[in-house]
Amino acid sequence: MKNKNPYLIPFILLTSLFFLWGFAHSILDVLNKHFQEVLVISKTRSALVQTVVYGGYFLMALPAGLFIKRFGYRGGVVFGLLLYGIGALLFIPAGKIMSFNFFLFSLFVIGCGLTFLETAANPYVTELGDKDTASGRLNLAQSFNGLGWIIGPLVGGMLIFQADGSHGNIALPYTMIGFVVLAVAFIFMRIKLPVISYETNATQQVVSASLWKNKLFVFGVIAQFFYVGAQTGINSFFINYVTELNPGINSRNAAFILSFAGMGLFMTGRFLGSWLMNRYPAPKLLTIAAAGAFLCMLIVVAAIPNLSLAALITTYLFESIMFPTIFALSISGLGDQTKKGSSFLIMSIVGGAIAPVLMGWIGETNMSLGFFVPMVSFVIIFLFSRYFSKKSVVAVVS
């Protein structure tokens, strides 16, 4: 009996990858605060934790795209998992010598691995089914990425920040995830994934020749740059913001608030978004989300006890659908240029390397001021959603 949906099993397997890189990113937010306290470094310098990971995206996105073009999606996934696993296990010697530079090198290796995973998995998920439901499908897969974002700060908070205020073994959570990732890599070595082929026709040849003349795609790359910068900056200094706004909350409890409240809403938003996108246009939902996130950031910058904390947490609900929606809208209609377009969108993740450093510098003495950076970013995303909606209407009328 034939499988009614040949894409179901590949989709489930690929979804596991979204969880793994969600964990890798979210535990960085615990490391950021941990290094400030243990190595006695500034907020600006601790933000280099994010810079090296997201810098890996910028440096490796195009090589990853070329690699995937040559060896296919499965090859990109396996190679990415191997780099991820090796980088995680490098935390064992890094934890022994406690060198900030060695930690940064280990994180850079992880970042390179994540680049291969995201370059392969994001566009592949959009191709596993009907084009009209690509945004919803990617949001559903990204929902499990949200689960990884919950587990990361939870595990990091429990294992790195101790209840008595001391710091635990930083290598332990990375050793655990390193072995898990290598096991998943072995599974992908043993399976076959469907090959996605594109029809070569005159229309797609025009698309291929004019990728950077596609204003929607270019605006999408810009919007993704600002989104990842906003998300990474908010996550990086969530613990700083909470402990400064509420001195009675320590770093450990702030990490738990980030995990259960912030990331919990983030994952809920991903599932809710995948459901809503089967009923409402994705650009319209993105517009509402960007406007809501902007209003939340206004309240966060105002630094009003309790209300600002609630606004900061609520931001996670609004930003939850942004990455997959921007990604899916940006590569829609690219045809045989989808892999190349995906590489440039992954390169735009370098926004996560820049925004935290800028936020740390602006908020060195007053963290609330640093949140001007994501506030401006959400304006850019709002403008992208409106531009996409306008162009879509024009295309339908034409």
C-alpha positions as CSV (number, residue, x, y, z in Angstrom):
1,M,0.0,0.0,0.0
2,K,1.4,3.4,-1.0
3,N,2.1,6.1,1.5
4,K,-0.6,8.7,1.0
5,N,1.8,11.4,1.9
6,P,5.4,10.6,0.8
7,Y,6.6,13.7,2.5
8,L,5.4,12.9,6.0
9,I,8.4,10.9,7.3
10,P,11.0,13.3,5.8
11,F,9.0,16.2,7.4
12,I,9.0,14.6,10.8
13,L,12.8,13.9,10.6
14,L,13.6,17.4,9.5
15,T,11.5,18.8,12.3
16,S,13.8,17.3,14.8
17,L,16.6,19.5,13.4
18,F,14.6,22.6,14.2
19,F,14.5,21.5,17.8
20,L,18.3,21.0,17.9
21,W,19.3,24.4,16.6
22,G,16.6,26.1,18.8
23,F,18.4,24.6,21.8
24,A,21.8,25.7,20.5
25,H,20.7,29.3,20.1
26,S,18.7,29.6,23.3
27,I,21.4,28.3,25.7
28,L,23.6,31.1,24.4
29,D,21.4,33.5,26.3
30,V,22.4,31.8,29.6
31,L,26.1,31.8,28.5
32,N,25.9,35.5,27.9
33,K,25.1,36.3,31.5
34,H,27.3,33.4,32.8
35,F,30.5,34.8,31.2
36,Q,29.7,38.3,32.5
37,E,29.7,36.9,36.1
38,V,32.4,34.2,35.9
39,L,34.9,35.8,33.6
40,V,34.1,39.4,34.8
41,I,33.6,40.9,31.3
42,S,31.3,43.7,30.1
43,K,28.0,43.3,28.4
44,T,29.5,44.4,25.1
45,R,32.2,41.8,25.3
46,S,29.9,39.0,26.4
47,A,27.8,39.7,23.3
48,L,30.6,38.2,21.3
49,V,29.1,34.9,22.2
50,Q,26.3,35.8,19.8
51,T,28.6,37.4,17.3
52,V,30.8,34.4,16.6
53,V,27.8,32.1,16.2
54,Y,25.9,34.4,13.9
55,G,29.1,35.4,12.2
56,G,29.5,31.8,11.2
57,Y,26.2,32.1,9.4
58,F,27.4,35.0,7.4
59,L,30.8,33.3,6.5
60,M,29.4,29.9,5.7
61,A,26.0,30.5,4.2
62,L,27.2,30.6,0.5
63,P,29.7,27.7,1.0
64,A,26.8,25.8,2.6
65,G,24.6,26.6,-0.4
66,L,27.2,25.4,-2.8
67,F,27.8,22.2,-0.7
68,I,24.0,21.5,-0.7
69,K,23.8,22.1,-4.5
70,R,26.6,19.5,-5.0
71,F,25.6,16.9,-2.3
72,G,21.9,17.6,-1.8
73,Y,19.8,18.4,1.2
74,R,20.8,15.2,3.1
75,G,24.5,15.9,2.7
76,G,24.1,19.4,4.0
77,V,22.1,18.1,7.0
78,V,24.7,15.4,7.9
79,F,27.7,17.8,7.5
80,G,25.9,20.4,9.6
81,L,25.2,17.9,12.4
82,L,28.8,16.7,12.5
83,L,30.1,20.3,12.8
84,Y,27.5,21.0,15.5
85,G,28.4,17.9,17.5
86,I,32.2,18.5,17.3
87,G,31.7,22.2,18.3
88,A,29.6,21.1,21.3
89,L,32.2,18.5,22.5
90,L,34.9,21.2,22.2
91,F,33.3,22.6,25.4
92,I,35.0,19.8,27.3
93,P,38.5,21.2,26.9
94,A,37.2,24.7,26.9
95,G,35.6,24.2,30.3
96,K,39.0,22.9,31.7
97,I,41.1,25.9,30.6
98,M,38.2,28.5,31.0
99,S,39.5,30.6,28.1
100,F,36.9,33.0,26.7
101,N,38.6,32.8,23.3
102,F,38.4,29.0,23.2
103,F,34.7,29.1,24.1
104,L,34.2,31.6,21.2
105,F,36.1,29.2,18.8
106,S,33.9,26.3,19.9
107,L,30.7,28.4,19.4
108,F,32.0,29.4,15.9
109,V,32.2,25.8,14.9
110,I,28.7,25.2,16.2
111,G,27.5,28.3,14.2
112,C,29.0,26.9,11.0
113,G,27.2,23.6,11.6
114,L,23.9,25.4,12.2
115,T,24.4,27.3,9.0
116,F,24.4,24.1,7.0
117,L,21.4,22.8,8.9
118,E,19.3,25.9,8.4
119,T,20.4,26.4,4.7
120,A,19.2,22.9,4.0
121,A,16.2,22.4,6.3
122,N,14.3,25.8,5.9
123,P,13.8,25.7,2.1
124,Y,13.4,21.9,2.0
125,V,10.4,22.1,4.3
126,T,8.8,24.7,2.1
127,E,9.1,22.3,-0.8
128,L,7.6,19.3,0.9
129,G,4.0,19.9,-0.2
130,D,1.6,22.5,-1.6
131,K,3.2,25.9,-2.3
132,D,0.2,27.7,-1.0
133,T,0.7,26.2,2.5
134,A,4.5,26.6,2.6
135,S,4.4,29.4,5.2
136,G,2.2,27.4,7.5
137,R,4.3,24.2,7.0
138,L,7.5,26.1,7.9
139,N,5.8,27.7,10.9
140,L,4.7,24.2,12.1
141,A,8.3,22.9,11.8
142,Q,9.6,26.0,13.5
143,S,7.2,25.3,16.4
144,F,9.5,22.5,17.4
145,N,12.3,25.0,17.1
146,G,10.4,26.9,19.8
147,L,10.5,23.8,22.0
148,G,14.3,23.9,21.7
149,W,14.2,27.5,22.7
150,I,12.4,26.5,25.9
151,I,14.6,23.6,26.8
152,G,17.9,25.6,26.2
153,P,17.6,28.2,29.0
154,L,15.9,25.7,31.3
155,V,18.8,23.2,31.0
156,G,21.3,26.0,31.1
157,G,19.7,27.7,34.1
158,M,19.6,24.4,36.0
159,L,23.1,23.2,35.2
160,I,25.0,26.5,34.9
161,F,23.3,28.8,37.4
162,Q,23.2,26.9,40.8
163,A,20.5,27.6,43.4
164,D,23.1,28.9,45.9
165,G,24.3,31.5,43.4
166,S,27.4,29.6,42.3
167,H,28.1,28.4,38.8
168,G,28.1,24.7,37.6
169,N,30.0,22.8,34.9
170,I,29.5,24.7,31.7
171,A,30.7,21.7,29.6
172,L,27.9,19.4,30.9
173,P,25.0,20.6,28.8
174,Y,27.1,20.8,25.7
175,T,28.5,17.4,26.2
176,M,25.0,16.0,26.4
177,I,23.7,17.8,23.3
178,G,26.9,16.9,21.4
179,F,26.3,13.2,21.7
180,V,22.6,13.6,20.8
181,V,23.5,15.6,17.7
182,L,26.1,13.0,16.5
183,A,23.5,10.2,17.0
184,V,21.0,12.2,14.9
185,A,23.7,12.6,12.2
186,F,24.1,8.8,12.1
187,I,20.4,8.4,11.5
188,F,20.4,10.8,8.6
189,M,23.4,9.0,7.1
190,R,21.2,5.9,7.0
191,I,18.1,7.3,5.4
192,K,17.1,8.7,2.0
193,L,15.2,12.0,1.5
194,P,13.0,12.8,-1.5
195,V,14.8,14.8,-4.2
196,I,13.1,18.0,-5.1
197,S,13.4,18.9,-8.8
198,Y,12.4,22.1,-10.5
199,E,11.0,22.5,-14.0
200,T,13.3,24.5,-16.2
201,N,11.3,27.0,-18.3
202,A,11.6,30.5,-19.6
203,T,10.0,32.1,-16.5
204,Q,12.4,30.4,-14.1
205,Q,15.4,31.3,-16.3
206,V,14.4,34.9,-16.0
207,V,14.1,34.5,-12.2
208,S,17.6,32.9,-12.2
209,A,19.1,35.8,-14.1
210,S,17.5,38.5,-11.9
211,L,17.6,37.3,-8.3
212,W,18.9,40.6,-7.0
213,K,16.4,42.5,-9.2
214,N,13.6,40.9,-7.3
215,K,12.7,43.7,-4.9
216,L,10.5,41.4,-2.7
217,F,13.4,39.0,-2.2
218,V,15.9,41.8,-1.5
219,F,13.5,43.4,1.0
220,G,13.0,40.0,2.5
221,V,16.8,39.6,3.1
222,I,16.8,43.0,4.8
223,A,13.8,42.2,6.9
224,Q,15.4,38.9,8.0
225,F,18.6,40.7,9.0
226,F,16.7,43.0,11.3
227,Y,14.4,40.2,12.6
228,V,17.3,38.0,13.7
229,G,19.1,41.0,15.2
230,A,16.0,41.8,17.2
231,Q,15.3,38.3,18.4
232,T,19.0,37.6,19.3
233,G,19.4,40.9,21.1
234,I,16.2,40.4,23.1
235,N,17.2,36.9,24.1
236,S,20.8,37.9,24.9
237,F,19.9,40.6,27.4
238,F,16.6,39.2,28.7
239,I,18.3,38.1,31.9
240,N,20.2,41.4,32.3
241,Y,16.9,43.3,31.8
242,V,14.9,41.3,34.2
243,T,17.6,41.4,37.0
244,E,18.1,45.1,36.6
245,L,14.4,45.9,36.5
246,N,13.6,43.6,39.4
247,P,16.7,43.3,41.7
248,G,14.9,40.6,43.7
249,I,15.1,38.2,40.8
250,N,18.4,36.4,40.4
251,S,20.0,35.1,37.2
252,R,18.8,31.5,37.7
253,N,15.1,32.6,38.2
254,A,15.4,35.0,35.3
255,A,16.6,32.1,33.1
256,F,13.5,30.1,34.2
257,I,11.2,33.0,33.3
258,L,12.9,33.2,29.9
259,S,12.4,29.5,29.4
260,F,8.8,29.0,30.6
261,A,7.2,32.4,30.0
262,G,9.1,33.9,27.1
263,M,10.0,30.8,25.1
264,G,6.7,29.1,26.2
265,L,4.8,31.9,24.4
266,F,7.2,31.7,21.5
267,M,6.4,28.0,20.9
268,T,2.7,28.7,21.4
269,G,2.9,31.4,18.9
270,R,4.5,29.1,16.4
271,F,1.8,26.5,16.7
272,L,-0.9,29.2,16.6
273,G,0.7,30.8,13.6
274,S,0.8,27.5,11.6
275,W,-3.0,27.1,12.3
276,L,-3.9,30.7,11.5
277,M,-1.9,30.7,8.2
278,N,-4.3,28.1,6.9
279,R,-7.1,30.6,7.3
280,Y,-5.6,34.1,6.9
281,P,-2.9,35.5,4.5
282,A,0.6,35.2,5.9
283,P,1.6,38.9,5.1
284,K,-1.4,40.2,7.1
285,L,-0.5,38.1,10.1
286,L,3.1,39.3,9.8
287,T,1.9,42.9,9.8
288,I,-0.1,42.4,13.0
289,A,2.8,40.6,14.7
290,A,5.3,43.4,13.8
291,A,3.0,46.1,15.1
292,G,2.4,44.2,18.3
293,A,6.1,43.6,18.9
294,F,6.8,47.3,18.3
295,L,4.3,48.4,20.9
296,C,5.8,45.9,23.4
297,M,9.2,47.3,22.8
298,L,8.0,50.8,23.5
299,I,6.8,49.7,27.0
300,V,10.1,47.7,27.6
301,V,12.2,50.9,26.9
302,A,10.0,52.8,29.3
303,A,11.2,50.4,32.1
304,I,7.9,50.3,34.0
305,P,8.1,47.6,36.8
306,N,5.9,44.6,36.1
307,L,4.2,46.1,33.1
308,S,7.5,46.3,31.1
309,L,8.4,42.7,32.1
310,A,5.0,41.6,30.9
311,A,5.5,43.4,27.6
312,L,9.0,41.9,27.2
313,I,7.5,38.4,27.7
314,T,4.6,39.1,25.3
315,T,7.0,40.1,22.6
316,Y,7.9,36.5,22.2
317,L,4.3,35.7,21.1
318,F,4.4,38.4,18.4
319,E,7.9,37.6,17.1
320,S,7.2,33.8,17.0
321,I,6.0,33.7,13.4
322,M,8.4,36.2,11.9
323,F,11.4,34.2,10.9
324,P,9.6,31.4,9.0
325,T,7.1,33.8,7.5
326,I,9.7,36.2,6.2
327,F,11.7,33.2,4.9
328,A,8.8,31.6,3.1
329,L,7.5,34.9,1.6
330,S,11.0,35.9,0.5
331,I,11.7,32.7,-1.5
332,S,8.3,32.3,-2.9
333,G,8.5,32.1,-6.7
334,L,12.2,31.8,-6.9
335,G,12.0,28.4,-8.7
336,D,15.5,26.9,-9.4
337,Q,17.0,29.8,-7.5
338,T,15.5,28.7,-4.2
339,K,18.7,27.1,-2.8
340,K,20.7,30.2,-3.7
341,G,18.1,32.5,-2.3
342,S,18.0,30.4,0.9
343,S,21.8,30.9,1.2
344,F,21.4,34.7,1.1
345,L,18.6,34.6,3.6
346,I,20.7,32.5,5.9
347,M,23.6,35.0,5.4
348,S,21.2,37.7,6.7
349,I,21.2,36.0,10.0
350,V,24.4,37.9,10.6
351,G,22.1,40.5,12.1
352,G,22.3,38.4,15.2
353,A,26.0,39.1,15.3
354,I,25.6,42.8,15.2
355,A,22.5,43.7,17.2
356,P,23.6,42.2,20.6
357,V,26.9,44.1,20.5
358,L,25.1,47.3,19.7
359,M,22.5,46.7,22.4
360,G,25.2,45.9,25.0
361,W,27.0,49.1,24.1
362,I,23.9,51.3,24.3
363,G,22.6,49.5,27.5
364,E,25.9,49.1,29.3
365,T,24.7,51.2,32.2
366,N,20.9,51.1,31.5
367,M,19.8,47.9,29.8
368,S,16.4,49.3,28.9
369,L,17.9,51.8,26.5
370,G,19.5,48.9,24.5
371,F,16.0,47.8,23.5
372,F,15.7,50.7,21.1
373,V,17.5,48.4,18.6
374,P,14.8,45.7,18.4
375,M,12.1,48.4,18.4
376,V,13.5,49.9,15.2
377,S,13.9,46.4,13.7
378,F,10.2,45.6,14.1
379,V,9.4,48.8,12.1
380,I,11.4,47.4,9.2
381,I,9.6,44.1,9.4
382,F,6.2,45.9,9.4
383,L,7.2,47.8,6.3
384,F,8.3,44.6,4.6
385,S,4.9,42.9,5.3
386,R,3.0,45.9,3.9
387,Y,5.2,46.0,0.8
388,F,4.7,42.3,0.2
389,S,0.9,42.7,0.6
390,K,0.9,45.7,-1.8
391,K,2.9,43.8,-4.5
392,S,0.8,40.7,-4.1
393,V,-2.4,42.7,-4.7
394,V,-0.8,44.3,-7.8
395,A,0.2,40.8,-9.1
396,V,-3.3,39.5,-8.6
397,V,-4.9,42.5,-10.4
398,S,-2.5,42.2,-13.2
